[in-house]
Amino acid sequence: MEKLRVLGHLFVTIFLYFFGSSTVAPAITDVTMTALCPGRDECSFAIYLTGFQQAITGLGMVVMTPVIGNLSDKYGRKSLLTLPLTLNIIPLVILAYNRTTNFFYAYYVMKTLTAMVCEGSTNCLALAYVADHISDQGRASAFGIMSGVVSAAFVCGTLASRFLPTASTFQVAALASMTAAVYMRVFLEESLPHEDSLRQPILKGGPDIEKNGEAPKRTQVSKTFPTMKDLISLLKSSKTFSEAATVSFFNSLAEGGFQASLMYFLKARFHFNKDQFADLMLILGVAGAISQLLFLPLLAPIVGETKLLCIGLFVGCINTFVYSISWSAWVVYAASIFSVFSVFAYPTVRSIASKQVGSDEQGKAQGCLSGISSLASIISPFIFSPLTALFLSERAPFYFPGFSIMCIGLAMTIAFIQGTMIKTVPPLSSQTTNNNSSSSSSSSSVEDQ
């Protein structure tokens, strides 16, 4: 019960944070098109600009997310979570004030800079916080519940955007982000893998005094930043972890393609506006929330994480190919219902990876996966944004508006194939326990002799 209470404050914080982010999602495509290409449904400049922002954001995340994850192992999850939650407020306030072309460019610059810290690290730190409080056996369900909270926030934010005017949409989003930061600082308890590892708190002043009256040794700064050698060593430490990282890369490559291309594809192909984007996102969000809050916690102990991962990736492949050949808007809506299964992929691959490292390396492990996903986000727009702009324009070599979406499906297919190769192995903690038990038994046998 105590663990649920502590995680409850984390879930409220994550809900408010993603509620603010999700509220602006249906409106941002129309705001971008209005600011850059008023009166048009197809704009290559907007597609390229969005792709460039995604690539730069991903580049920053590759560097920042593993560093922030590793720092949280030493200084605490709450201390590091303060940074992305605070930075996320700035770009939302800009568009809440005005959405003209100049203000949009100001938002674009600030969003690009702040997203380098916010996009990957918030989820990474939240997952590490959950891993600190939940045992290996219940971790898949806990990750699924957290993903369900994110999906619920996505649904509520999208629903709010559906009925709010554009100006109020950004004002509500900014208010929700501010509330998330304040709530986290007031109610969320600090979390560390080991209580004695907090030697130099970031947000608390004054020297710490140990019981013997002497000041503790300060942590070496060079030890808090993971090197490339550390990350490679982490990937080599477990075959299962490296396979999960490969799945994360190709799955994120596909998701990055969706972020860069799908909205503009629907805008040009079926003339979607803010309300229709909101309707589509509501279907995706409701399906995801039901799946992760209800189906995943029930099915994970029975079916197993590896099988759920494969189911999620396979359904995601089918959905993507259906999007690419959709001939009417209702086809897009119908295919989106099956996302109730495709959302299995993210929490299961994270849970599989988390069981391959010790409790004192959860931040580093989740940061490593987030960094790999960010690397995919850098590559993705360079592949899919030009394809989307080309096949939505009159310069397309042949008529296939959904060609870039089909290519995204191929990337997800590779993730599915790699997912089928993952072999379930006992968690690291279980292996350690077994080894200790074996050692104790051997010692007892020697003593008896």
Order of alpha helices (4+ residues) and beta strands (2+ residues): alpha-alpha-alpha-alpha-alpha-alpha-alpha-alpha-alpha-alpha-alpha-alpha-alpha-alpha-alpha-alpha-alpha-alpha-alpha
